[in-house]
């Protein structure tokens, strides 16, 4: 809604936020797949969570 008034800065910021959000979600998704498929091979991640 705000990028209609200022298409330069606000739209870029929103776009950047969306890209960062997608990247974070992708990393979390991959992390959970690895964690649930091979939990015995990742003791470090287990210690980090608990």
N, C-alpha and C positions, 0 to 999 in steps of 0.2 A: 504494500500500500504506500509506503514512504518513497519507494523508488520511482513513483510516477512524478513526484515533484522534482526530485533530483536523480535523473537516470544515471549520472556518472558514478557518484561515490556509493550511494546506498545500495544500488543493484549489485555493484562489485562486492560489497561487504556481504550481502545476503548470499550471493553465489559462492563466495569463499566459505561462508559458514556451512552451506549445504555440502560442498565438496569435502570439508573437514569432517562433517558428520557422517557422510557416506564412508569415508576412509576409516573412521573409528569403528563404525558398525561392521565394516568388512573385517577389520582386524579382530574384533571381539568374536565374530562369527567363526573365523578360521581358528581362533584360540580355543573356543569351546569344542569345535570338531576334533581338534588334536587332543584336547584334554579328555573328552569322553571316549574317543577311540583307543588311545594309548595312555591311560593314566599311570600305569606302572613305569613307563619310560620317562615320566616327567615329575620327579620328586620335588624339584625346585618350585614348580608352579603350584604344587600341592601346599608346600610350606608358605608360599606367598598368600594363598587364599585364606588358610586357616590361621 
